[in-house]
């Protein structure tokens, strides 16, 4: 089964940068983009525009921004962890936030990793490559129930 990435990001430039960085580093997994927290939850729980989607197919990793419209990233994380079907999905907070409280809140709510977005594209591409190799190749995902 293909390893899908769910990218939850409202900034179109950051979406483009992430997809370009993945491609540059030869990570060709399908990337599902949710532009706000509500859309991410709809995808994960097969609701809204994703109603009817096979919810047994879960992302291998969720790349989650914190500052999102509709439902913020921390609330998305809480709901992922509160649901039996999604609670084991690895979630990487990928954000430009430099707030220590965001790091504490992220880990307290069950994030698997917290990565600050580098400003420089090459540094960003390197960070994405390392994340991709780890979460998509090296890490053994939880069994799908």
Number of C-alpha atoms within 10 A of each C-alpha: 4 10 18 18 20 22 24 27 26 18 14 10 10 14 17 11 16 22 20 16 21 22 15 15 16 11 17 13 15 13 16 15 18 19 19 24 26 21 22 26 21 16 23 22 21 17 16 12 10 16 12 10 14 12 16 13 14 19 24 21 22 27 23 28 29 25 18 20 14 11 16 16 25 24 17 23 25 16 14 24 19 14 11 9 16 20 16 19 20 22 24 23 27 22 20 14 16 10 8 9 10 16 18 12 12 23 17 11 18 19 22 15 15 19 18 15 21 15 9 8 14 12 13 18 22 16 18 25 19 13 19 21 13 12 20 19 12 10 12 10 16 11 7 11 8
